[in-house]
Amino acid sequence: MPFDYVTWSIWLVGFVILVVWIYVPVKEIRKLLADRKKQPE
């Protein structure tokens, strides 16, 4: 069975999008929590 570059490249792009899609909101939430801790109410 030959190595299918097209299929693996599609999977790789999808995986990168998934990682970015999870990482960016987590980073934003951490930033919001840090800002909230800095501001005393």
CORFEN-V364294 format. One record per run of one state. SS is the DSSP state (@ for helix, = for strand, . for the rest). FROM is the first residue (numbers start at 1). TO is the last residue. If there is no record, write none. Layout:
BEGIN
ss,from,to
SS,FROM,TO
SS,FROM,TO
END
This chain:
BEGIN
ss,from,to
.,1,4
@,5,38
.,39,41
END
